[in-house]
Amino acid sequence: MVVGVWPGSAYPLGATYDGSGTNFSVFSEVAERVELCLIAKDGTEERVNLDEVDSYVWHCYLPAVTPGQRYGFRVYGPWDPAAGHRCDPSKLLLDPYGKSFHGDFDFSQALYSYDMAEPSATGEPPGIDSLGHTMTSVVINPFFNWDNDRVPRTPYHETVIYEAHVKGMTQTHPAIPEELRGTYAGLAHPAIIEHLQSLGVTAIELMPVHQFLHDHRLLDLGLRNYWGYNTFGFFAPHYQYSWNQHAGSAVAEFKTMVKSFHEAGIEVILDVVYNHTAEGSEAGSTLSFRGLDQASWYRLLPEDRSRCDNTTGCGNTVRVSHPRVAQFVLDSLRFWAQEMGVDGFRFDLATVLGRTAQGYDAQAAFFTALRQDPVLAQVHLIAEPWDGGPRGYQLGRFPGRFMEW
């Protein structure tokens, strides 16, 4: 039972444990009411109404909530697909700023805000509660002893990058203990580090490690999403790559991996996917962004706002031109650089980040904000210079310190 609900603050967004309690905040411009849902280990739910709102950020502080607490949000607002709004309080929504997740998705009717038997995705929501069918966000312990960790800061002209997959590089490696194969701990094993050093590698670029979703189409075929380009947790390391499967453990394990690479003089670069989310098109599931405020988070077709713009080929396109969404991407990048120790980023379908209503703009607000950020101005920035929209290829048209491949 919640004892005391304090106003808290709108910033930082997400769930932030300070050693005494946890501040919760979430953005939704369209919401009329937002509930924070605390989920017990037995699956029962306790709801806290978020009465404090600043600039469309709903927030509270709970002095009794500590790391390990599972939670989500419910948003009450318009169901108006023609205007791009798909609020459905029957859906327990993941925190966009969630740093750890628990459970799994079962892709039953409960995850969808329309009758899956109907050909249209615009009918009234069936109102089936998704609690028990979806993952939950988890409050983490942010404290970690970095000791004397030193960032290598290798200049570009001396950089040799080795692209790797966390699981693929270690899953069958005979020198790595079997229980560590396919994990962050396995990737930081001396056998891997010594191999990279023998090649003269100065940076390891990891294919997506942000928390991603295994597509239900693949699961139906008995398969998994190996590559990871299907993100829903942009602040969380993918927990299935963690040796320790307890909620929140992947965070410390990832940091330990980065620290080991730094000790060997090797930087860590992440392949990041900010162009779309795992929710897919308007016919996709309602896991987080769609239920919070679809019209803010996603680009919609101007001629038919019931449909998502799809310049990514993945069903939806993140609306980075929206100030709060641009903040979200910058906050995520800064989190990985400051809190997780990452040294750079390779942006999947990077052209999306510069798209405005008028098309691609190399001087888009997001790029301006990125270049002046005192933290992100110091890390490696690499663009994959295309997307699936009009004039998708933008070779040589990325600003500032961007490299390309």
Disulfide bonds with the S-S distance in Angstrom:
none
